[in-house]
Amino acid sequence: MAILCDFHSHRPPYRISNSEAASWLASAHGRAEKTRSTDPYFSETAFTERMHRQLLRFGPGSESVACRGHHLEDYGHHDWERMAIHRLHESPNGEGIGPRMEKFSEISAAVLEEIYPEDAKAPDDIIHVTCTGYVAPSAAQNLVVKRGWSETTRVLHAYHMGCYAALPAVRIASGLLTATQTGIASSRVDIVHNEVCTLHLDPGRHEAEQLVVQSLFGDGHIRYSVLADGEDAAGVRDAHGLEVLAVQETLVPDSANDMTWIPGSHGMRMSLSREVPEHIAGKLREFVQKLYALGGYRPAEVWSKHPRTLFAVHPGGPRIIDSVAALLELKPDQVEASRRVLKNFGNMSSATAPHIWMDMLHDDSVAAGTRIISLAFGPGLTIHGCLLRKIR
């Protein structure tokens, strides 16, 4: 079976607390509306105060999201003329998609250079995962050329799947490790996530669902390896990892409009319905039962009562974790890692689930043999899951 190991997280250079983010966002909405308004009596101060109240109402509290990371200096000041993207005195929506993608290219290239230093050993494959920036050639391709790996390392792009993308990436990596019939079987596949969610913030949109999105997402990057039985071609075996026992996905009928992620003139545009937790709930218990059985465990075993089963739930928001825990009758400690990652990093889209896996892998209180059911959700509406087992 495939083993997930050797996790390396890269943190953005800036961090913003939940309270600071609400204040900055309110000011940004106020300035955007001032630029748009033709009303000679428009009050930027009054509008900013109203948006601040709305953000506190609809956004997650500090107990759920304490801080988030970001790459743009924009969020640390209010000098609109000095902004890289949010030049809201010129346009209520900020810069267009072109400058945002240029910034993504710059950021992703710098991150890959850091997580693959010059003395790094080349993997057989790199699966580059993102839903927040599309530039060709990609940062992963440019890195392979720069490191002189062109003859040994293949690059595959897994793009635009949203928050659940880590799980199909693991499935792809597992397939590459066993593709012996093609003569190109790999011994080590690296998965790299570059998510710069904050590039797509649009303060010109004031709808309640947009306030939720703007208050929830942060930037995040992570690299990890997928090895066959935990050993690569050089015989290097990681001391511990997560064994992949089963992977599956399903689409929820009649939910296509509940979550969308569509390229727009001023970045990606997300829609997020309040019905998402309810639609997930209608399918989730059956989904987890099947996943548990696919992993070789008897259906009679109940994960909510088994002390060695934990859940890595992608925190689309605190309400998603609450809904999953209630539906599956989970104890607080079974979703503790999911809440911890959400609180410390926010929602980092596809990079979030791997951060939860890394948290569990490095947590000495999570014993070897512990089963981990990882669940993530995204446009479609898609439910994706995998069953892992911690090994040493």
N, C-alpha and C positions, 0 to 999 in steps of 0.2 A: 504494500500500500504506500501511497505518497505521504511524505512527512513535511509539515510546515515548520521551518526553523530559521535561525539566524536573522531575527528581526532588527531593523535599523530605522528608527523614526527621525525625521528631520523637522525641527520646529521653526516656524516663521520668525523673523527678527523682531516683530512687534506683538504685544499682547494688550488687549483692552478688556477691562472689567465690564460686567453686565450694566452697571449703573453708568459708567463712562460711555458705553456704546449707546444707551438710550438717549443720553444728552446729545451726543454727536449726531445721531440719526434725526432727532427732533430738529436740530439746527439745520441739518441738510434738507429736510423736508420743507422747513420754513423758507430757506433760500431758494429752493427749486420753485416753490409756489410764487415767491416774489418775482422771479424771472418770468414766469408764465403769466402772471396776473396783469390784466388791463384796468383793474379797479384802482382809481386814484386814492381811495381810502383804505386800501389793503394794509393790514398790520402784520408785518413779519413776526413781531414779538408774540402777538396773540395767537397766530397760527402755530408758531413753534411750541408754545405752551400747550395748545390743544393736542398737537401730535405727540408731545411727551406723555401726556395723560393716556393717549391711545396706545402708545408703545408699552407703557407699564401695564396696561390692561390686557393686551393681546400677546405680548412677548413673554418668554419664560422668565420666571423669577431667578434671583441670584442663587437660590437653593438648588435650582436645576442646572443652570448654566452660569458659573461664576465668572468665567473669562473665555476669550477666544483669541486665536492667533491670526495675524494678518501680515501681508507683505507690503501693502501700500502705506506710505507715511501719511496719506490723506486723512486717515481716521484719527490722527493724533493732533490735529490742529484745525483752525477755522479760517485760514487764509485761502479763500477760494481761488485767487489768482495763482497760488503756488501749487494747486492740486495737480496730480498727474492724470487722474481720470475724472474726478468729480468737480469739474470746472462749471459749477452750477450757476454762476453769474452770467455764463454764456449760453448755457442750455439747461433746462430743468431736468434733463435726463443724463447729463454728463457726456463724456466722450462716446463716440460710436464704437461699433464692434471691432473696427480695424485697430485702433490704438489699444484696445483691451487685449486683443490677441497678440499684438507685439509685446505687451507687458507679460502675458502668459509665457511666450517663447523665451523671454529673458529670464523669468523666474524659474521655469522648469529646467532650463539649461544649467543654471547655477546650482540648483538642487541636485541634479544628477551628477555633476562634477564633484560635489561634496560626498555623496553617498557611494560613489565609485572613485576612490582616490587612485592616483597613478599606479600604485602597487597592487591594486585589486586584481583578484583572479577572475578571468573571464568566464561567465556562465555560457552554457550551450544556447540558451534562449533567454530573451528578455520579453516579458509581456508588459507592455506599457498601458496603464489604465488611467483614464480620465474622462470626465464629462464637462470640464470647465474650460477647455482650450483645445483647439484643433489647428495645428501648424504642420505642414509637410515641406521638407523632411522634419520628423519629430525630434524632440530632444534626445530620445533614446537612440535613434539612428545616428544623429550627430555625435553622440558620445561613443558609440561603437567604432565609428571612423576615427575619432580623435584618439582613442585608446589603442588603435591598431588591431582591433578584434574582427575586422571585416570578414576574414576567412573562417572564423570559428564561432561567431555569435550571430544568431538569427534574431530579428525583431518582429514581434507581432503586436498589433494595436487592438486593444479592447476598449472601444470608446462609446460614449453616450448611453450607457445603461443606467446611469444614476447611482443611487446609494447602494444597490445590491451587487455592483459589478465585481467585487472581490470574490464572490462565490463562483460565478461562471469562469472567472480567471483561474481559480483553483482547479476547476474541472478541465479547462483547456491544458493547464500545466500537467495534470495527471495523465491526460491523453498523450502529451508529448513524451512523457517518461516511458510509455509503453508502446510507442509507434515503431516497433521493430520491423514490421512488414514493409515499411517504406525505406528502411536502411538508414534512417536519420534519428533513431531513438536518442533522447537526451539523458544525461545523468544529473544535470542540475538546471532547473528552470527558475529564473528570478522573476518575481512580480513586483513592479514598481508603480506606485500610485502618486500622481501629481494632481492635487485638487486645490485650485485657487478660487474658492467660491465667492469671496468678497469682491472679485473683479466684476461680478454681475449685479451688484447692488444698484438699484435705480430709485433714488429718492423722489423722482417725479411721479411715482405711483404710490398712492396713499391708501389703497384698499386694505381691509383688515387682514386678509390672507397674506398680503405682501409684507405687512408689518411683522407677522409671524416669521416669515422666511428671512427677512432682514435682521431679525433679532436672534436667529438660531444658528446660522451657518458661519463656520470659520474655515481657515485654510489649513491644510495638512498634507504631509507627504510621508511615505513609508516604503521600505524595501524589505522583502523577505524571500527566502529560497524554498523551493519545493524539490525534495530529493526522493529518490526511490529507496525506501527502507532506511532513510536517514543518512545515506552515504553517497558521495559523489565519485566521479571517475578517478580522482586522486586518492581515494580511500579515506577522505576526511569525513568523520562522523560527528555530527553535532551531539553535544551531551544530552540534550533534551529537545523535545519538539511536540507537535500535535499531529497525531496520525489521522488521516482522512478515511473515515469508514463509509460514508455515504453522502451523496449530493443529489438534490432534486429541486425542481421549480414547478410553479403552476401559475396560470393567469386567472384572475378573478373575473368572471363574466359581468358584463354591464357596469364596468368601472373605468372605462378608458379615459374619461374626462376628469377623474378624481385627482390624478397627479400627472402633470405634463412638464416637459422640459424642452423648450423650443427656441432655436436661435432667433434673435431679434435684432433690430437696428442698433440697440444700445446694450448688447450683451444677451445672455440667455434669459428667457422668461419662464418662470415657474408658476404653475397653478397648483394649489394644494387644498383639496376639499376637506371640510370638517367631517365628511363621511368616511375618510380613509380608515380610521380604527374600526368602525363598524363593519366595513366590507372585509377587512382582514380577519376580523373575529369570526365571520361566517364560515371561513375556510380553514382556519389555523389549526384547530384541534385535530381534525382529520389529517391535515398535512403533517403535523408532528408525529402522529401515530405511524404514518407510512414511513417517514424518515427514520424513526426508531427501529421499525421492522427491517428496513433496507440495510441498516447497520448490523443486523444479526442478533437483535435483542427481541425477546418474546413480547408480543403485544400485551400480554398480561402485566408486564412490568409497568409501573406508573412512575413517570419521571418526576412528578411533583412530590412524591414521597420517598424517592430514592436519594440517599444522602450523597451519592457520587455523580449526580447529574447537575451541571450548571448551564446557564443560558447566556449566550452572547447575542443580545438583541440589539439590532441597529437602532440607535435612538433617533428616529426621525423627529422626535420631540419627547418630552417627559410623558405625554399622554399615551404615546405608543408603548412605552415600557409598562406603564400602569395597566393598559388594556391587555397586553400579552400576559403579564403576571396574574391578573385577575382571571382571565379566561382559562389559563392552564393551571390555576391554583398553586402558584409558585410562592415559595418563602422569600422574604426580602434578600437573604444572602445569595439566592440563586440568580438574581439579576444585579447584584451589587457592582460588578465590574462595568456593566453597561451604564449605570448611573454615574459611576466615577469618571469614566471617559467623557460622557456628555458634559458633566460639570466642569471638567478641567480644560476641555478642548472645544466644546460645541459640536455641532454636526459637521463633519468634514467630508460629507458625501461618501464616495467609495472607500476613502482611507480610514473610515471610522471602525468598521468591523475588524480589520487587521490590528488596529490599536487595542481593541478589546481582547483579541487573541493574545497579543503580546503581553498585556496586563496579566492575563490568567497564566500564561506560560512562566512569567517571572515572579508570580505570587507563590511563595513557599507554602502558604496555607492551602493551596490547591494541590492535592496529592497526586502522585502518579496513578494512572488508572481512571482518573476522573473523566466522566463523559461530558462533553460540551455540545449542546445544540445551538448552532448559530443561525439566526434568522435575520433576513434583511428584506426590505420592500422598496419598490420603485415603480416608475411609469409602466402602465400596462393594464390594470394594476398587477404587478408581479410580486409573488411571494417566492423567495429563494432561500434555501436552507442547506446546511451540511451538518453532519454528525462527526465530531472529532473526539479523540481520546488522548489525554496527556500522557506522554511516555518519558522515561528517563533511561 
